[in-house]
Amino acid sequence: MSDKSQLEKDIERRELVKIPFSVLVLIALLSVALGSLGVYTFKLKQDIGIRELEIRSRDQVITSIKRNLDNEKSEFLAIIKALETGKERVKADPESMSGGPDTAPSVSAPEKGRKDSAK
């Protein structure tokens, strides 16, 4: 038989397995710290996600503004080209366009004389 009784063996096992109170407090504090760190990182991820959505919406607005600006720019360039071609036509054939020199009111020679004599 063994020299130790069953009670002594149980006591020895409990002493080996028994954890000091300070270690339990340390484990509890580490668990709380780890949990709070997890909550903090979760909150940060949510904030970052919200900011990313805001940035995406701003980027969409910026791209739509750029697209509209490019469309307006191309429209204005087309208008300018049309006006330039119209101006070239006027230079090439000024009498054929309405409002040319033939349609302008002209002063006859006797009227010029009257104006000069009135002075």
VEXKOLLUM-599895 format. One record per residue (C-alpha): residue in three letters; x, y, z. Coordinates in nm, 4 decimals, padded with zeros to 6 digits. Each point is the difference from the previous one (the first is absolute). Layout:
<rs>
+--------+----------+----------+----------+
| residu |       px |       py |       pz |
+--------+----------+----------+----------+
|    Ala |        X |        Y |        Z |
...
+--------+----------+----------+----------+
</rs>
This chain:
<rs>
+--------+----------+----------+----------+
| residu |       px |       py |       pz |
+--------+----------+----------+----------+
|    Met |  00.0000 |  00.0000 |  00.0000 |
|    Ser |  00.0942 |  00.3554 | -00.0349 |
|    Asp |  00.1242 |  00.2092 |  00.2837 |
|    Lys | -00.2512 |  00.2824 | -00.0679 |
|    Ser | -00.3656 | -00.0196 |  00.0594 |
|    Gln | -00.2620 |  00.0961 | -00.2522 |
|    Leu | -00.0574 |  00.3328 |  00.1787 |
|    Glu |  00.3647 |  00.0952 | -00.0210 |
|    Lys |  00.0068 | -00.0813 | -00.3715 |
|    Asp | -00.3048 |  00.2209 | -00.0605 |
|    Ile |  00.1607 |  00.2851 |  00.1898 |
|    Glu |  00.3195 | -00.0247 | -00.2058 |
|    Arg | -00.1963 |  00.0012 | -00.3278 |
|    Arg | -00.1972 |  00.3054 |  00.1053 |
|    Glu |  00.3180 |  00.1839 |  00.0964 |
|    Leu |  00.1459 | -00.0691 | -00.3428 |
|    Val | -00.3193 |  00.1064 | -00.1768 |
|    Lys | -00.0815 |  00.2866 |  00.2333 |
|    Ile |  00.0596 |  00.3407 | -00.1624 |
|    Pro |  00.0974 |  00.2959 |  00.2174 |
|    Phe | -00.2549 |  00.2819 |  00.0366 |
|    Ser |  00.2355 |  00.2571 | -00.1566 |
|    Val |  00.0247 | -00.2099 | -00.3155 |
|    Leu | -00.3800 | -00.0218 | -00.0190 |
|    Val | -00.0239 |  00.3787 |  00.0344 |
|    Leu |  00.2615 |  00.0417 | -00.2724 |
|    Ile | -00.1911 | -00.2337 | -00.2323 |
|    Ala | -00.3232 |  00.1901 |  00.0688 |
|    Leu |  00.1641 |  00.3365 | -00.0722 |
|    Leu |  00.1547 | -00.1306 | -00.3204 |
|    Ser | -00.3373 | -00.1381 | -00.1096 |
|    Val | -00.1696 |  00.3348 |  00.0652 |
|    Ala |  00.2766 |  00.1873 | -00.1832 |
|    Leu | -00.0189 | -00.2363 | -00.2958 |
|    Gly | -00.3785 |  00.0333 | -00.0138 |
|    Ser |  00.0121 |  00.3794 |  00.0127 |
|    Leu |  00.2672 |  00.0006 | -00.2699 |
|    Gly | -00.2256 | -00.2164 | -00.2166 |
|    Val | -00.2944 |  00.2356 |  00.0501 |
|    Tyr |  00.2215 |  00.2999 | -00.0807 |
|    Thr |  00.1305 | -00.1559 | -00.3225 |
|    Phe | -00.3551 | -00.0962 | -00.1006 |
|    Lys | -00.1107 |  00.3597 |  00.0528 |
|    Leu |  00.2976 |  00.1279 | -00.2021 |
|    Lys | -00.0827 | -00.2365 | -00.2855 |
|    Gln | -00.3569 |  00.1298 | -00.0042 |
|    Asp |  00.1212 |  00.3613 | -00.0026 |
|    Ile |  00.2442 | -00.0769 | -00.2788 |
|    Gly | -00.2784 | -00.1696 | -00.1972 |
|    Ile | -00.2217 |  00.3062 |  00.0386 |
|    Arg |  00.2820 |  00.2283 | -00.1114 |
|    Glu |  00.0697 | -00.2213 | -00.2998 |
|    Leu | -00.3659 |  00.0241 | -00.0999 |
|    Glu |  00.0146 |  00.3786 |  00.0325 |
|    Ile |  00.3165 |  00.0109 | -00.2090 |
|    Arg | -00.1574 | -00.2241 | -00.2653 |
|    Ser | -00.3072 |  00.2207 | -00.0198 |
|    Arg |  00.2191 |  00.3095 | -00.0289 |
|    Asp |  00.2038 | -00.1699 | -00.2720 |
|    Gln | -00.3201 | -00.0808 | -00.1879 |
|    Val | -00.1101 |  00.3625 |  00.0247 |
|    Ile |  00.3416 |  00.1179 | -00.1194 |
|    Thr | -00.0008 | -00.2384 | -00.2966 |
|    Ser | -00.3514 |  00.1054 | -00.0987 |
|    Ile |  00.1039 |  00.3662 |  00.0189 |
|    Lys |  00.3069 | -00.0748 | -00.2128 |
|    Arg | -00.2141 | -00.1901 | -00.2507 |
|    Asn | -00.2478 |  00.2886 | -00.0214 |
|    Leu |  00.2869 |  00.2460 | -00.0376 |
|    Asp |  00.1479 | -00.2050 | -00.2836 |
|    Asn | -00.3405 | -00.0184 | -00.1698 |
|    Glu | -00.0501 |  00.3753 |  00.0292 |
|    Lys |  00.3541 |  00.0603 | -00.1215 |
|    Ser | -00.0582 | -00.2137 | -00.3089 |
|    Glu | -00.3329 |  00.1766 | -00.0615 |
|    Phe |  00.1669 |  00.3399 |  00.0253 |
|    Leu |  00.2771 | -00.1113 | -00.2342 |
|    Ala | -00.2623 | -00.1140 | -00.2500 |
|    Ile | -00.1769 |  00.3365 |  00.0299 |
|    Ile |  00.3296 |  00.1847 | -00.0464 |
|    Lys |  00.0814 | -00.2067 | -00.3087 |
|    Ala | -00.3457 |  00.0676 | -00.1408 |
|    Leu |  00.0404 |  00.3721 |  00.0619 |
|    Glu |  00.3470 | -00.0014 | -00.1549 |
|    Thr | -00.1271 | -00.1749 | -00.3122 |
|    Gly | -00.2874 |  00.2505 | -00.0161 |
|    Lys |  00.2499 |  00.2837 |  00.0349 |
|    Glu |  00.2105 | -00.1460 | -00.2808 |
|    Arg | -00.3109 | -00.0188 | -00.2184 |
|    Val | -00.0722 |  00.3664 |  00.0723 |
|    Lys |  00.3566 |  00.0923 | -00.0921 |
|    Ala | -00.0216 | -00.2012 | -00.3200 |
|    Asp | -00.3409 |  00.1352 | -00.1133 |
|    Pro | -00.1107 |  00.2989 |  00.2115 |
|    Glu | -00.2827 |  00.1105 | -00.2366 |
|    Ser | -00.1845 | -00.3308 |  00.0197 |
|    Met | -00.0456 |  00.0204 |  00.3777 |
|    Ser | -00.2891 |  00.2050 |  00.1344 |
|    Gly |  00.0938 |  00.3239 |  00.1660 |
|    Gly |  00.2879 |  00.0488 | -00.2406 |
|    Pro |  00.1128 |  00.3328 | -00.1455 |
|    Asp | -00.2773 |  00.0023 | -00.2649 |
|    Thr | -00.2770 |  00.0009 |  00.2577 |
|    Ala |  00.1507 |  00.2730 |  00.2137 |
|    Pro | -00.1651 |  00.3402 | -00.0411 |
|    Ser |  00.2125 |  00.2269 | -00.2102 |
|    Val |  00.0088 |  00.3742 | -00.0088 |
|    Ser | -00.0472 |  00.1538 | -00.3435 |
|    Ala |  00.2193 |  00.2794 | -00.1273 |
|    Pro | -00.2561 |  00.2809 |  00.0291 |
|    Glu | -00.0637 | -00.0898 |  00.3630 |
|    Lys |  00.3674 |  00.0264 |  00.0724 |
|    Gly | -00.0007 |  00.3459 | -00.1416 |
|    Arg | -00.2923 |  00.1085 |  00.2108 |
|    Lys |  00.1649 | -00.1237 |  00.3147 |
|    Asp |  00.3159 |  00.1912 | -00.0825 |
|    Ser | -00.1929 |  00.3184 | -00.0855 |
|    Ala | -00.1983 | -00.0155 |  00.3205 |
|    Lys |  00.3142 |  00.0374 |  00.2031 |
+--------+----------+----------+----------+
</rs>
